[in-house]
Amino acid sequence: MKKLFCVALLLCGFFMVSNAQNIQLHYDFGHKIYDECKDRPKLTTTVEMFKPDKWGNTFFFVDMDYADGKVASAYWEIARELRFWKAPISAHIEYNGGLNYINDAYLVGPSYSYNNATFTKGFTFMALYKYLRKNESKHAFQLTGTWYMNLDGGKYTFSGFADFWKEKHKDYLGNAHNYVFITEPQFWVNLNKFKGVDENFNLSIGTEWEISHNFAVMKGWHWIPTLAMKWSF
């Protein structure tokens, strides 16, 4: 999980306005797939919030991993987008931080967003300067893309993010790496969009796939799926 992007990753437009806050619970299968992930926490909760205003928007999420009946690690991102003009380019500022192996980071740069006329799909792309506070190479970059698609009248949602950035780090075997890639596509079935289900029953069930290369202390490519539930407010 990133995050986790997700992601998070920022989602944008009407989708985020109409689903501005949510809580997710993920069961992670990484410990069953890879030997080096045998101690990976099985459960993760994610809390997301998005708040638009006349100057732009604020987004944050918090991931918490659970093992042995307690919180084993935590990660959060908070971002602010500023736009006082009509062009689809915003000024983006962001902070990332957490516990254990996570290195505090500060990001700034332009953000481009697109939504179709019905706000059923859209994407955002960011090209950011990244300052890694405790890294031996503090000055870096990050490219981020996010997307969303609401399908079949909102019954299904396909969303996610992809990050590629420069960061000197070592994996669990001591091998050195300079670049990291991670994407976390999510697919949700939104139960309240089905006939016979109360429209206020805001439960979604779905999955998230963490696909990464040299992420955290892992070496090479990994594919880690989850089973998940989400309640939107």
C-alpha positions in Angstrom: 0.0 0.0 0.0 1.2 3.4 -0.5 0.7 5.0 0.0 -1.8 3.1 -1.0 -2.3 6.1 -4.1 -2.7 4.4 -3.6 -2.4 6.2 -3.4 -2.9 7.2 -2.8 -2.6 9.4 -6.3 -5.1 12.4 -6.5 -8.5 11.8 -8.0 -10.1 14.9 -9.4 -13.3 16.5 -10.6 -16.9 15.5 -9.8 -16.0 12.0 -8.7 -14.1 13.3 -5.8 -16.6 16.0 -5.0 -19.4 13.4 -4.8 -17.3 10.9 -2.9 -15.3 13.4 -0.8 -14.6 11.2 2.2 -14.3 7.5 2.6 -12.8 4.8 4.8 -11.3 1.6 3.3 -10.4 -1.8 4.8 -8.0 -3.9 2.8 -6.9 -7.6 3.3 -3.4 -7.8 1.8 -2.2 -11.1 0.1 1.5 -10.1 -0.1 2.5 -12.4 2.7 1.1 -15.4 0.8 2.8 -14.6 -2.5 6.4 -13.5 -1.7 8.8 -15.0 0.8 10.3 -11.6 1.5 6.8 -10.3 2.4 6.0 -13.0 4.9 6.0 -10.5 7.7 4.0 -7.9 5.7 0.8 -6.8 7.6 -2.4 -8.4 6.5 -4.8 -5.5 7.2 -4.6 -1.9 6.1 -7.1 0.9 6.7 -7.2 4.0 4.6 -9.0 7.3 5.4 -9.4 9.8 2.5 -10.7 13.3 2.4 -11.1 15.8 -0.4 -12.3 19.4 0.1 -12.8 21.8 -2.8 -13.0 25.6 -2.4 -12.9 28.7 -4.5 -9.0 28.7 -4.4 -8.5 25.1 -5.3 -8.7 22.0 -3.2 -7.2 20.0 -0.3 -6.7 16.3 -0.3 -5.2 13.9 2.3 -5.2 10.2 3.1 -3.8 8.1 6.0 -2.8 4.5 5.7 -2.4 2.4 8.8 -1.1 -1.2 8.7 -2.0 -3.7 11.5 -0.1 -6.7 12.8 -0.2 -8.6 16.1 -3.3 -6.7 17.2 -1.7 -3.3 16.9 -0.7 -0.6 14.4 2.6 -1.7 12.8 3.2 1.2 10.5 1.5 4.3 9.2 1.8 6.6 6.2 0.0 9.8 5.2 0.0 12.4 2.4 -1.6 15.8 2.3 -1.7 18.0 -0.8 -3.0 21.4 -1.7 -3.8 22.6 -5.2 -4.1 26.3 -5.9 -5.8 27.7 -9.0 -7.1 31.3 -9.4 -7.5 31.1 -13.1 -9.6 29.1 -15.7 -6.8 27.1 -17.3 -6.6 23.4 -16.3 -3.1 23.9 -14.7 -2.9 24.1 -10.9 0.0 24.8 -8.5 0.5 21.7 -6.4 2.2 21.4 -3.0 2.4 18.2 -1.0 3.9 16.5 2.0 4.5 12.7 2.4 5.6 11.1 5.7 5.2 8.1 7.9 6.9 5.5 10.2 9.6 2.9 9.8 11.4 3.0 6.5 9.5 6.0 5.1 11.4 9.1 4.3 9.7 12.5 4.7 9.3 14.3 1.4 8.1 17.7 0.2 6.8 18.2 -3.3 5.9 21.1 -5.5 5.1 21.6 -9.2 2.4 22.0 -11.8 -0.7 19.8 -12.1 -2.8 19.3 -15.2 -6.4 17.9 -14.8 -9.0 16.7 -17.4 -12.6 15.7 -16.9 -15.1 14.8 -19.6 -18.3 16.7 -20.0 -20.3 14.3 -17.8 -17.6 13.9 -15.2 -17.7 10.1 -15.6 -14.0 9.9 -16.3 -10.9 12.0 -16.0 -7.2 12.1 -15.1 -4.5 14.3 -13.5 -0.8 14.5 -14.3 1.8 16.1 -12.1 5.5 16.9 -12.7 7.0 17.6 -9.3 10.2 18.6 -7.6 10.7 16.3 -4.6 12.8 17.1 -1.6 13.8 14.0 0.5 14.7 15.3 3.9 17.0 12.6 5.2 18.1 11.0 1.9 21.8 11.2 0.8 20.5 12.7 -2.4 17.9 15.2 -1.2 16.9 16.8 -4.5 14.8 14.6 -6.8 11.7 14.5 -9.0 8.4 12.7 -9.1 6.0 12.1 -12.0 2.4 11.2 -10.8 -0.7 10.3 -12.8 -4.2 9.6 -11.4 -7.4 8.5 -13.1 -11.0 7.6 -12.5 -13.8 6.0 -14.6 -17.4 5.6 -13.4 -19.0 2.8 -15.4 -22.5 1.6 -16.1 -24.3 4.5 -14.4 -21.9 4.5 -11.4 -22.2 0.8 -10.6 -18.5 0.3 -11.1 -15.5 2.6 -10.5 -12.0 2.1 -11.9 -9.5 4.5 -10.3 -5.9 4.7 -9.2 -2.6 6.4 -9.4 1.0 5.8 -10.7 4.1 7.3 -9.3 7.7 7.3 -10.7 10.4 9.1 -8.7 14.1 9.2 -8.0 15.3 8.1 -4.5 18.5 6.5 -3.5 17.7 3.5 -1.2 18.5 -0.1 -0.5 16.3 -3.2 -0.6 16.2 -5.9 2.1 19.2 -7.6 0.6 21.4 -4.5 0.7 21.2 -3.8 -3.1 21.2 -0.1 -4.0 18.5 1.5 -6.2 18.0 5.0 -7.6 14.4 4.9 -8.9 11.0 3.7 -7.7 7.8 2.9 -9.5 4.4 2.1 -8.0 0.9 2.0 -9.3 -2.3 1.0 -7.3 -5.3 0.6 -9.6 -8.6 0.0 -7.7 -11.8 -1.5 -9.0 -15.0 -1.0 -6.9 -18.6 -2.3 -7.1 -20.8 0.4 -5.7 -23.7 -1.4 -4.1 -26.1 1.6 -3.8 -26.2 2.0 -7.6 -28.0 -1.4 -8.0 -31.7 -1.7 -8.1 -33.3 -2.6 -4.7 -30.4 -1.2 -2.7 -30.9 1.9 -0.6 -29.1 4.9 -2.2 -27.7 5.8 1.2 -26.1 2.4 1.7 -22.7 3.7 0.6 -20.7 0.4 0.7 -18.4 -0.6 -2.1 -16.6 -3.9 -2.4 -13.5 -4.4 -4.6 -9.8 -4.8 -5.0 -6.6 -2.9 -5.2 -3.5 -4.1 -7.0 -0.1 -2.8 -5.8 2.3 -3.2 -8.7 5.7 -1.9 -8.0 9.4 -1.9 -8.9 12.0 -1.4 -6.2 9.4 0.0 -3.8 10.4 0.4 -0.1 12.7 -2.5 0.8 11.5 -4.9 -1.9 13.7 -5.8 -4.9 12.4 -5.8 -8.4 8.8 -6.2 -9.6 6.0 -7.2 -7.3 2.2 -7.7 -7.7 0.3 -7.6 -4.5 -3.6 -7.7 -4.6 -6.1 -7.0 -1.9 -9.7 -7.6 -1.1 -11.4 -4.5 0.1 -14.4 -2.7 1.4 -15.1 1.0 1.3 -17.7 3.2 2.9 -18.2 6.7 1.4 -19.6 9.7 3.3 
